[in-house]
Amino acid sequence: MKKLLLMMTFLVTAMSLAQSKSAKASIEVDGVCGMCKARIEKTAIKMSGVKSAQWSIATHELALIFDENKTSLDSIAKTIAGVGHDTRAYKAPDEAYEKVNPCCKYRDDEVVKAHQ
């Protein structure tokens, strides 16, 4: 009986681990500085299912590892746009963009030039 119970526990555990579907992907996110990097990464990592989020200032690519059963690239892009950063799929609402620090105004050519 103990062997059967142990075997059932093992099978249930193995099946639940197999169902976790981690994916690697990247999305383009606009930003210009370290403050943008912190905001973008923090927003992504706080989402349910996101395991890793690393944004590159140089390439504007947000590299992600996430559980496809809990979230999607579309949902992540939409959430990031909601805190003021344009993605390829979603433009940040003006009210969200206006809340970012003046040094983070990536739509302003003068700010972008100052960060180069």
N, C-alpha and C positions, 0 to 999 in steps of 0.2 A: 504494500500500500504506500509506504514512504517513497519507494522508487517511482511509482506511478505519479504521485503528487509532485515529486522533484522533476520528473520528466515533463509534466504538464506546465509547471512554472517556467522551465527552460524554454519550452515551445512558445508560450505566450510572450515571454521577454524577447525572444528572437524575432517573432512576428512584429512586435511593436517597434523594434529597432529597424527592421526592414522597411516599414511603412514610412519612416522619416525620410523625406526626399529632399536632400540638400542640393541646391543648385548654385553654380557660379555664373555670374553675369556682370556686366557693367553698363552704366548709363552715363550720358553726358549731362553735366550739371554746371551751370554758369556761376562764377564767383571769381574773386581776385586775390584773396589774402588768407592769412592764417585764421582770422576770425570767421571767415566764410567756411573754411575747412572744418573748424570746430562745430559750427552750427549744422552743416550738412551731415557730418558723421554722427553727431549726437542725435539728430532727428531720425536718421536711418536706424541706428542701433537701438533706439528706444522702441521701435516697432516690433510687435510680436512676430517671431519667426526669423528676424534678421540676426545672424550670428556674427557677421563681420562686415564692416564698412570702412573703406579707405579711399579718400578723395585726393586726387593729385591737382595741385595748383597749376602745374605746367600743362597738363593735358586736359583738365576739366573732366576726367573720367572718375566715376565713383565705382570702385570694384566692390562687389557684394558677394557674400555667401549667405544664403537664406533658405528657409524651409518652404518649399512650394505648397505644402499643405496648409500653411498658416498665412502666407502673404504672396504677393505677386510683384513683378517689376512695375506694372502699371500702378499699383497701389503705392509702392515706394516713391515713384516719380511724382505722383499726385500729392503725397504728403510733403515731400521736399519743396515742391512748388508752393505749398501752403505756408511755408515759413520764409518765403521771399526769394527763392532761387529757381530760375527758369531751368527746365529740362527740355529735352527734345520733344517730349510728348505734351508737356503742360507749361504754359507761361504762368509765372507767379502773379497772383492778383495784385493790382496796384497798391492796395492797402497793406498787404503783406510786404511788398518790396519797400514801401516807404518806411517800414519799421526797422529795417536793417540799418546798421551803423553807417554813417556817411562814407567811411573808408571802404565800405563793401558795395558801393553803388556800381556794379559791374555794367550797367547800361549807360553810364556816363563815360564818354571817351577820355576826359581829363583824369578821372580816377583810374581808369585802366592804364593810361600812360604813366601815371605816377607809380604804379606797381611793377612796371617793367624794368 
